[in-house]
Amino acid sequence: SESLSRAEELGVHQPPNVYLPTNDQAYDFRIFSGNGNPVLANEIAMRLGCQLGRAIIGSFQDGEVKIRFYDSVRGKNCYIIQPTCYPPNDNLMELLLTISTLRRASAQNIT
């Protein structure tokens, strides 16, 4: 569509609109993926037999990072898969803000 090509032209990341439900009862941990390598995070989750946590990690129009979790992380062990590959500044800032957001959401452990 025209709006999507304009968003791509501006370098705005569009998060996916489809989220798979997670089973809160089955696991005491959550795995979240940043935008650095979502394929790696998905492969890790598949190997562990679970699904990635539902979250949007993107950016506002002014370039600021926005993070929103749709799964409860209270009392859970949370793992973030976010390499610091190119562009390192953006990926590192995403990682730090994701950690901060998980702390404020009362995650038990963050790795």
Beta strands, then each sheet from edge to edge (+ up, - down):
strand 1: 29-33
strand 2: 55-59
strand 3: 65-69
strand 4: 77-81
strand 5: 109-110
sheet 1: 1+ 4+ 5+
sheet 2: 2+ 3-
end
